[in-house]
Every structure is written in C-alpha cells, then in structure tokens.
Amino acid sequence: MWFHHCNDEACCPGERNPTDVAGRKRGRLTIDLHCHALIPAVEGLVAGTPQKAAEPAMGLASMGEASIAHNNASMLPTAGPRLTRIEQRLADMDAMGVDVQVISPSPNQYYYWADLDLARKIVAVQNESIAALCAAHPDRLAGFGNVALQHPELACEQLEHAITVLGLKGVEISTSVNGLELDDPSLTPFWAKAESLGALVFIHPFGTTLGERTASHYLVNTIGQPLETTIALSRLIFGGVLEAHPKLKIVAAHGGGYLPTYLGRSDHAHAVRPEAAVNTKQKPSEQLKRIWFDSVVFDPMALRHLIERVGASQVVVGTDYPFDMGHYDIHSLVDATTGLSDEERAAILGGNAAALIGWPT
C-alpha cells in the first residue's frame, strides 16, 4: 500500500507507540514549521482514478518491498491517527514541547496529476479543511495550504484565496511538478503572486526522480528527499528566481538538503562557468541567506553548520510530524547546538517563525 489513512479507531489506535520526546521548557515559545495533516475527504475525490490505482505499483518501484512492508506494519499505523486526529496531535504537541504547529498537507496529497477540474476540487477541500482546523484551535495551530502547480493560473488563484480569504500563512509545494523544475518560466506568475502576497512557500519533496538507484535500503527517503530539496533550491538560485523576486519568503525542508554543506562548489561554479551565472549576478551563498531552513538535520553539528552558513535568523524548528523520519526532540537539539546565545536559541525555537507567520509573541 502506497499510503494508508484511517478513520477507524480499531485500525490505528491513537495510543499505539506514543511519541517519545522531551517535555517543553516553559517560557520558550516553540513553533513547529514542518508538520503534516492528511485530509481524508481528498481521498474520496481521487478514488477510482487510474493514477490513484497506480500508486501501489509506483510505491513498490520507488522504494522496494522491504520499505513498503515496514511502512504498512509499523510506520503508517503510528502516523495514521496523528495525521487525522486533533486530540492525538495536541497531546503530542504538549509532549514534544511545541506551542504551535504550522500544519501543511501530507505530501502524498499534492496530486499534481489531477486535471483542472479535479485539481480545483482537491485544493479547495484541502485548504478549507486546514483552515477550519486552525480556526477551531487558534491558539495552537496555523496552516499552509496546497496549490495545483500543474495549472499555474489556477495555482495563483488558489494561493490568493488561501491567504486573503482562508487566512492561511502560505502554501506547501514539492521540488518539481510533473517533470517541470521550479525555475520553469510557466511558474513565473506563481512566484510573482507569492511575492506580492508576502506568502510563505514551504518547499517539501514527495519521492524522488532517481528511480531504481534509490529503490532499496530506504534511500528514496534517506538521501533522496534531501537531494530533491538541494536540486530545487539550486534551480531557484541559478535559474534567477530568487534574484528576480527578492522579497520571496521560502522555507526549505530538511535543512535545505545538501546545498548549505557544499555551498562553496556552487559559488565556484558561479564564478568560473558562464552558463551558471547567465541568470543571476549574486553568488549562491548570498542568495541562500534569504531562505529560511528547518532544523530537521538530526544532529547538533549539522545544525551548527547550517546556522554558520545562513545565520540564526534564517533557521526555524521543524519535526516532520508525524512520520518516523521526523526529529521530535527539538529542544534538546537546539540546546546541544554550540555557540548560540539565549536570544538565538529563542529565535530558532519560535521567534523566527513567529515573525514569518505573524504570530503574537
């Protein structure tokens, strides 16, 4: 099964394998900017389509039998209730020490294959559901919506509606769209609209484009997801999107992938290869400091390096809740990262995200 969701208490008991994390430290506002919710009503819209029917075979080809079996036996029964049940979510937030979650769609529900009419319905249900969830718990939840990037004109309409009507803080998008890279000219109106609205764009991959090379050992996620983010950010930088839209607010999942770690090579290419500089005058390292990055890097040394590259002002905490590749003990991660002042720790835990989404502090 490619992805499991449930509404049946017997199927996915919420108390199974409770999140094992540290409690919150009072007095430090903590905002989780990377966490997901699944909207069951969307599955009713896509049920019976050939693309939905093809998902099990696609999942098997992309990650292999062992990963599918583990997902069905362990990961998904644990994640399922947390994706759909607000009581479980709030309890886990308390356990993790999270005051506020900015929830985004589960990436398996991008559904970029949908035609215009279906895409309009999918996004409407998703975004209205997330907005309703946030409205029911305004002191604990804010939201990112979805947009149908395969239909750029519609995506612009959906983005504006999400921000100006539904009160969402931004949208989540994948790292490519049906083979189109994020610097494709057809997406220019979307970037312009996001910039003009001041909307956050959270870039989060779903799967990879690497095929059989990552189809075992869970490499599709372990290295594939960060690599997808690396490619997407590199396209935005070298493709001139960030330079053309300097007020864009982009948040990169998984600490921006591998780009911050090997940034010197990008700067070197920009300096010595004319085709790398044809769309942008600014060095990649300069542009990277205008992006925000989540803390899902798992280790204090990696977080320390990310902060050294982009500054503490550009880092926000994220958990990737409720999946097993998430990192839930965010307080210990930030506390163990050396060289930070109390003010910088507070900014990373919540202050930076609060400023981005307009949350009161």
C-alpha positions in Angstrom: 0.0 0.0 0.0 1.4 3.4 -1.0 -0.2 5.3 1.7 -2.6 4.3 4.4 -5.1 6.6 6.2 -7.9 5.6 8.5 -11.0 6.8 10.3 -11.4 3.6 12.3 -10.3 3.5 15.9 -9.6 -0.2 15.7 -7.4 0.3 12.6 -5.0 2.8 14.1 -5.3 3.2 17.8 -4.0 6.6 18.8 -2.3 5.4 21.9 0.0 3.0 19.9 3.7 3.8 20.1 3.3 7.2 21.7 5.7 9.9 20.6 8.8 9.6 22.8 10.1 13.1 23.3 11.1 15.6 25.9 8.5 17.9 27.5 8.6 21.6 26.8 10.5 24.1 28.7 8.1 26.8 29.9 8.7 30.3 28.8 10.2 29.5 25.4 7.7 29.9 22.6 8.2 26.9 20.3 6.7 26.9 16.8 7.0 23.8 14.6 7.0 24.9 11.0 7.3 21.4 9.5 4.4 19.1 10.3 1.7 17.5 8.3 -2.0 16.6 8.2 -3.9 14.3 5.9 -7.4 15.3 4.7 -9.4 12.1 4.3 -12.1 13.8 2.2 -9.5 14.4 -0.5 -9.1 10.6 -0.9 -12.8 10.4 -1.8 -12.2 12.8 -4.7 -9.3 10.8 -6.2 -10.7 7.3 -5.5 -11.2 5.3 -8.7 -8.9 7.3 -10.9 -6.2 5.5 -12.9 -3.5 7.5 -11.2 -4.6 6.6 -7.7 -4.9 2.9 -8.7 -1.3 3.0 -9.9 0.1 4.2 -6.6 0.9 0.8 -5.1 3.0 -0.2 -8.1 4.7 3.2 -8.1 5.5 2.9 -4.4 6.9 -0.6 -4.9 9.1 0.6 -7.8 10.4 3.6 -5.9 11.2 2.1 -2.5 11.1 -1.7 -2.7 9.2 -4.4 -0.9 11.1 -4.1 2.4 10.2 -0.4 2.9 6.6 -0.9 1.8 6.3 -3.8 4.3 7.7 -1.8 7.2 5.5 1.2 6.3 2.4 -0.9 6.4 3.4 -2.8 9.6 4.9 0.0 11.7 5.2 3.5 10.4 1.8 4.1 8.9 -0.2 2.6 11.8 1.7 5.0 14.1 1.4 8.0 11.8 -2.2 7.4 10.7 -4.0 8.7 13.7 -1.6 11.5 14.1 -2.3 12.7 10.6 -6.1 12.9 11.1 -6.9 13.2 14.8 -6.7 16.5 16.5 -6.8 15.2 20.1 -3.7 13.0 19.4 -2.0 15.9 17.7 -2.5 18.3 20.6 -1.3 15.6 23.1 1.8 15.0 21.1 2.5 18.7 20.8 2.4 19.0 24.5 4.8 16.0 24.9 7.2 17.5 22.3 7.1 20.9 23.9 5.5 22.6 20.9 3.2 25.5 21.5 2.2 26.0 17.8 2.2 23.8 14.8 2.0 25.3 11.3 0.4 22.3 9.6 0.8 21.5 5.9 -0.7 18.9 3.7 0.7 15.4 3.7 2.9 15.5 0.6 1.2 12.3 -0.8 -1.8 14.6 -1.4 -0.2 17.0 -3.8 -1.8 15.1 -6.6 -0.1 17.1 -9.4 -1.5 14.7 -11.9 -5.1 16.0 -11.5 -6.8 17.7 -14.4 -8.1 21.3 -14.0 -11.5 20.5 -12.6 -10.3 17.8 -10.2 -7.3 19.9 -9.1 -9.7 22.8 -8.2 -11.8 20.5 -6.0 -8.8 18.8 -4.3 -7.2 22.1 -3.3 -10.5 23.6 -2.2 -11.2 20.7 0.2 -7.6 20.6 1.5 -7.2 24.3 2.1 -10.7 24.8 3.6 -10.2 21.8 5.9 -6.8 23.0 7.1 -8.2 26.5 7.7 -11.2 25.0 9.7 -8.8 23.0 11.8 -6.8 26.1 12.6 -9.9 28.2 13.3 -11.0 25.5 15.8 -7.7 25.8 17.7 -6.4 29.3 17.0 -4.0 29.3 19.9 -2.2 26.1 18.8 -2.4 25.9 15.0 -1.7 27.8 11.9 -1.7 26.4 8.4 -0.1 26.1 5.0 -2.3 25.1 2.0 -1.8 23.4 -1.3 -1.9 24.7 -4.8 -2.2 23.0 -8.2 1.2 24.0 -9.6 0.5 21.8 -12.7 -2.0 24.5 -13.6 -0.1 27.8 -12.8 -3.0 30.2 -13.4 -5.2 28.2 -11.1 -2.4 28.0 -8.6 -2.2 31.7 -8.4 -6.0 31.9 -7.7 -5.7 29.3 -5.1 -2.8 31.0 -3.4 -4.6 34.3 -3.2 -7.7 32.6 -1.8 -5.7 30.7 0.8 -4.0 33.9 2.1 -6.7 36.6 1.7 -9.8 34.6 2.4 -8.9 31.5 4.4 -6.2 33.1 6.5 -3.5 30.5 5.8 0.1 31.6 6.1 1.4 30.2 2.9 1.5 27.0 0.8 3.5 23.8 0.6 4.9 22.8 -2.8 7.0 19.9 -4.0 10.5 20.2 -5.5 9.3 19.6 -9.1 6.0 19.4 -10.8 5.4 16.6 -13.4 8.9 17.0 -14.7 8.9 20.8 -14.6 11.6 22.3 -12.4 10.7 25.2 -10.1 12.5 27.8 -12.3 10.4 26.9 -15.3 9.0 30.0 -17.0 5.5 28.7 -16.7 5.7 29.1 -12.9 6.9 32.8 -13.0 3.3 34.1 -12.3 3.1 31.9 -9.2 6.4 33.2 -7.8 5.3 36.8 -8.6 2.0 36.2 -6.8 3.7 34.7 -3.7 6.0 37.6 -3.5 3.2 40.2 -3.9 1.1 38.5 -1.2 4.0 38.0 1.2 3.0 34.3 1.4 5.4 31.7 2.7 6.3 28.9 0.3 7.3 25.8 2.1 9.3 23.5 -0.3 8.9 19.8 0.7 9.7 16.9 -1.7 7.5 13.9 -2.3 9.5 11.0 -3.6 12.5 11.4 -5.9 13.2 11.4 -9.6 16.1 9.0 -9.2 14.3 5.7 -10.0 15.9 2.4 -9.2 19.1 3.9 -7.8 17.4 4.7 -4.5 14.8 1.9 -4.6 16.4 -0.1 -1.7 17.6 0.5 1.8 15.1 3.3 2.1 17.5 5.5 0.2 14.4 7.1 -1.6 13.9 9.0 1.6 17.2 8.9 3.5 19.2 10.6 0.7 16.6 11.1 -1.9 14.5 13.7 -0.1 17.4 16.0 0.8 18.8 15.7 -2.7 15.4 16.8 -4.2 15.5 19.8 -1.9 19.1 20.5 -3.0 18.1 20.4 -6.6 15.0 22.6 -6.2 16.9 25.3 -4.3 19.7 25.2 -6.8 17.2 25.7 -9.7 15.7 28.7 -7.9 19.1 30.2 -7.3 20.8 29.5 -10.7 17.6 30.0 -12.6 17.3 33.5 -11.3 14.0 33.1 -9.5 15.3 34.4 -6.1 17.1 37.3 -7.7 14.0 38.3 -9.8 11.8 38.1 -6.7 13.9 39.4 -3.8 11.0 39.5 -1.4 10.0 35.9 -1.8 9.7 34.0 1.5 10.8 30.5 1.0 11.2 27.8 3.7 13.2 24.7 2.8 12.5 21.4 4.4 15.2 19.1 5.7 17.6 21.9 6.4 17.8 22.7 2.7 19.2 19.3 1.8 22.9 19.2 1.0 23.2 22.7 -0.5 24.4 24.5 2.7 27.0 21.8 3.3 28.7 22.1 -0.1 27.9 25.7 -0.9 31.5 26.6 -1.9 31.2 24.5 -5.0 28.1 26.4 -6.1 29.9 29.7 -5.6 32.9 28.4 -7.5 30.7 27.3 -10.5 29.0 30.7 -10.5 32.4 32.3 -10.7 34.0 30.2 -13.4 31.2 28.8 -15.6 29.3 31.4 -17.7 26.2 29.2 -18.0 26.0 29.0 -14.2 25.8 32.8 -14.0 23.7 33.6 -17.0 20.5 34.2 -15.0 21.9 35.7 -11.8 24.6 38.1 -10.7 24.5 37.3 -7.0 26.6 34.4 -5.6 24.6 31.4 -4.4 25.9 31.9 -0.9 24.4 35.4 -0.8 21.1 34.2 -2.1 20.9 31.3 0.3 20.8 33.8 3.2 17.4 34.9 2.0 15.9 31.5 2.5 14.6 30.0 5.8 15.5 26.4 6.7 14.0 24.0 9.1 16.0 22.1 11.8 15.4 18.6 10.5 19.1 17.7 10.3 19.1 15.4 13.3 22.5 16.3 14.8 23.8 19.4 16.6 26.9 19.6 14.4 24.8 19.8 11.3 22.6 22.4 12.8 25.6 24.4 13.9 27.0 24.3 10.3 23.6 25.4 8.9 23.5 28.3 11.3 27.1 29.3 10.4 26.1 29.3 6.7 22.9 31.3 6.8 22.6 32.8 10.3 20.4 32.0 13.3 17.8 34.4 11.9 17.1 32.0 9.0 16.5 28.8 10.9 13.2 27.6 12.3 12.4 24.3 14.1 10.6 21.5 12.4 9.7 18.0 13.4 8.3 16.4 10.2 5.5 15.2 12.5 4.1 12.5 12.4 6.5 10.4 10.3 9.2 8.1 11.5 11.9 10.1 9.7 11.0 13.2 11.8 13.0 14.5 14.7 10.8 15.3 17.7 13.2 16.3 20.5 13.8 19.7 19.1 14.5 21.4 22.4 17.5 19.0 23.1 18.7 19.5 19.5 18.8 23.3 19.8 20.2 23.2 23.4 23.0 20.9 22.3 24.0 23.2 19.4 27.1 25.1 20.5 27.8 28.8 20.1 24.3 30.1 20.4 23.2 32.8 22.7 19.9 32.5 24.6 18.4 35.0 22.3 19.4 33.0 19.2 18.0 29.8 20.7 14.7 31.5 21.4 14.6 32.9 17.8 15.2 29.4 16.3 12.7 27.7 18.6 9.9 30.2 17.9 10.8 33.8 17.3 11.8 33.5 13.7 8.7 31.5 12.8 6.5 33.9 14.7 7.8 36.8 12.7 7.3 34.9 9.4 3.7 33.9 10.1 2.7 37.0 12.2 2.2 35.0 15.4 2.0 37.1 18.6 4.9 36.7 21.0 
